[in-house]
Amino acid sequence: MSERLHRSYADLDEKNVQLMQLLEEAASNAEALGESEARFRAIVDQAPVGIMLFDNDGAVISTNQFFADMMGAPGIEAIVGLNMLKDMPMEAVQRCVRQAIDADESRYEDYYTSVSGGKRLYIRARLKRFTDKLLCGVFEDLSEQKLMLDALAQSEASLAELNRGLEETVEVRTRDLALKAAELEKANERLRELDTLKTSFLSAVSHELRTPLTSILGFAKVTGKSFSKNFMALDACEDELREKGQIIERNLRIIGSEGGRLSRLVNDLLDLARIESGRMSWNDSMLDPSEVILQAAEASSVDFEESGVSLEVNLPDESLPVWMDADKLMQVVRNLLHNAVKFTGEGNVSITLEACPDDSQVELRVEDTGAGIPESELEAVFERFHQVEQAESDKGKPQGSGLGLAISRQIIEHYDGRIWVESEEGRGAVFRIRLPLAGESDHPRP
């Protein structure tokens, strides 16, 4: 009996030890579970989304503060215990909760108004079964994103509307431009026809004028010589007759002078008509511009002597050959010298020929000390029939035809050259011409 009692005590002690071990393990597991639950609760509380646990009846078991804030509740305690199948006024929310309970999962994305009606959010929710008795819901507040998306959609709609309006405007403008282009093409065609008629008319009229004008000038010259030889010798003793004779002689000189000016105008018109119609003959050859300049200066000497303006000629020692029609270059140089002396009341005119720094061109320069040209007219002086407005002191001087510089530009550009003017009003003008230097392999234009 004593031995059995001793064994019973021993078994009881062993079972007590086992129980203590089990209690210690249970205490350790409980502590670990508490730590795990604490960590989970910390994660849930700090999550930037709303998290909620609810049961199969729709009652809220647990939630975090973020969800309470989303719902507009003062705290978690105001949310726990609510039944989402009964206390939520929105039918869409109730349907989403019921679907999650029945099908273990559901989704919701739309506007949500809190129970108190004081807060309206655009949320995205996913409800999913967690255990047999619990379900979990995760809620995101997308209100700001929704506002941006709506604003973007509105902007895109506005942009699309603007694009449609722009496309309509472009279509209308395109039609208008097409119509105007057609009208301009018709107008240009008509202008070309008129220009052709004008050129033909000028050519015909100039030819018709040249013959009688040549006769008038010839008879005026013959009459002047005959009058001076036969009549002026008879009036030596009579003052009245001598005075009348001088008047007749002056009138004959005027006829000759004005006839000569008219003859130059006719020749200019003929040259312009030939150039524009492509019927101008170009007798090109290798020539030294220095020789042409000397001839032009000699031919213009009378103009300079009568005006009292001096002419200075500066030519290089070496030859600077160009392929060109000598008569055409003479015409250009004579025209530039004529203009220079005409618009220089006093002072001097210089003409200079020199090679350009790149040795591929030659520059001819005519410079005067006259009244100059306004900046606004530096390009216009090369237009047909353009006349530079004269100063009051020059009002009585003849203006000419306004064709000389236009013809000069046509000639220079025909030889791939360039002509332009540099001037300041009141400080004279410099006309520059640049022509390509001719090489040994160059040939005249056809």
C-alpha angles and dihedrals in degrees: 000000000000090000093051090049089050092051090048091054089048092051090047091052091050092050090048089054091050090048092051089051090050091048091050091049090047091050090049092049091047090052091049090047090051092050090048091048090048091051091048091049091050091051092048093047092050097043114118090226134067114261123191136174119206135171133235090275092057095252117145110241101176141352142167132249094255090062091047089052091049091052092049092242121149091233149337093279090063090059102041110090097025115130111224092200093056110019099046111089095201114090092203090060092048091051091050092051093046091050091052092051093048101036100027092239143048142158136219131188119169143085116310128198117204122242090255090049090230098113133045121190138171104233140179114210134183118192119194135169113257102180136348089278104027136062128191128216127197117197128193124195106224097166096118093044089049091052090051092046091049090048090048091049090049090049091049090049091049090046091049089050091048090048091052089049091046092049090051090048091048090048092051092045091047091053090047091048091048090052092046091046089053090048091048091049090053090046091048091049089051091047090051089051091048091046090052090048090047092051091048091046093049091048093048095044092046091052091047091050096046097066098051091038091054089050092049092050092045094050092044090054093046091046091050093052093045091047093050092047101043109021105036090057090059098053098058093107099040119068095195093050091046091052092051090048091053090051091051091048092050091049090052089052090050090051089052094046096047091041089054090051090049090048091053090050091052090049091049091051091050092048092049092048091049093049094047093046093046092241096114113120116227115201098191125186140151106280141167109237089210091070092050091048092053091050092048092049091051092048091050096046093098091057091052094045092052093048097044091232117135123229122214120195119199116187131171123246093233126065117257103194124199134181104243148120105271093210091052092050089047089052091052095047093045089051093051092048091046092052092045095053092041093057097038110087093184136349127054146302124217131195118198134185122194143146118262118244093254091056091227098096141039122222125212114193130190114190128182138181095224134122095294130221126276113249091241090062101044092104097030093063088076093057120103115269092000116148124196110232108252129222118252091258091057099046093108096053118101114258101207127216099301089232103096098084092040090055091044091055091049090052096046094046090049086066093047090257134129134229126189141150133234118197148147118209109259094013105079131254138265119209112198129196124187122191130176115258113243121240130204091262095052119112132194119269114262 
